[in-house]
């Protein structure tokens, strides 16, 4: 078994990576919960993007959402 010493900088780097990955997992969990809720309620919404890829927002900086429901014919 190899023995090695972690420097303070290396430990901080590892802590930062764990925090980044935790934040990313939390964001994915929120997105997954939102998709699940939209599917269950059959009510979908998504932010509107412009041709240049930027979100369409109000003067206050809030994203404008498009809402729709599926209807079987």
KESEMI-402312 format. One line per 8 residues: number of its first residue (from 1); their letters; for each residue x, y, z of C-alpha. Coordinates in pm, whole numbers, plus 50000, padded with zeros to 5 digits. Last residue first. Example, Ala and Ser with C-alpha at 12.3 -4.5 7.8 and 13.67 -1.06 7.14 Angstrom:
# KESEMI-402312
2 = sa = 51367:49894:50714 | 51230:49550:50780 $
//
This chain:
# KESEMI-402312
73 = xxxxxxxx = 44298:51296:46985 | 44528:51284:47285 | 44593:51622:47438 | 44936:51730:47547 | 44967:52035:47764 | 45165:52354:47706 | 45350:52632:47882 | 45621:52860:47737 $
65 = xxxxxxxx = 45824:53041:47997 | 45971:53393:48000 | 46286:53402:48210 | 46298:53670:48482 | 46550:53954:48444 | 46328:54238:48569 | 46283:54377:48216 | 46152:54032:48121 $
57 = xxxxxxxx = 46370:53757:47979 | 46411:53562:47655 | 46701:53325:47716 | 47008:53351:47497 | 47072:53089:47229 | 47129:53336:46942 | 46794:53245:46786 | 46613:53335:47109 $
49 = xxxxxxxx = 46535:53094:47388 | 46200:53050:47561 | 46217:52887:47904 | 46034:52558:47934 | 45696:52445:48060 | 45503:52120:48050 | 45170:52032:48209 | 45076:51667:48184 $
41 = xxxxxxxx = 45056:51661:48567 | 45266:51344:48602 | 45500:51437:48316 | 45554:51792:48438 | 45618:51669:48794 | 45878:51417:48674 | 46050:51683:48464 | 46066:51919:48763 $
33 = xxxxxxxx = 46197:51646:48995 | 46467:51564:48738 | 46569:51930:48717 | 46589:51959:49096 | 46792:51637:49119 | 47025:51760:48845 | 47087:52084:49034 | 47156:51893:49357 $
25 = xxxxxxxx = 47399:51665:49172 | 47584:51968:49031 | 47606:52128:49375 | 47744:51805:49522 | 47993:51777:49237 | 48117:52131:49293 | 48139:52078:49671 | 48333:51752:49622 $
17 = xxxxxxxx = 48569:51924:49378 | 48627:52213:49623 | 48705:51967:49903 | 48953:51785:49679 | 49128:52112:49584 | 49139:52213:49951 | 49304:51880:50037 | 49559:51930:49760 $
9 = xxxxxxxx = 49640:52284:49879 | 49681:52166:50239 | 49924:51905:50116 | 49829:51543:50111 | 50093:51301:50229 | 50149:50970:50061 | 50165:50608:50159 | 50140:50336:49901 $
1 = x = 50000:50000:50000 $
//
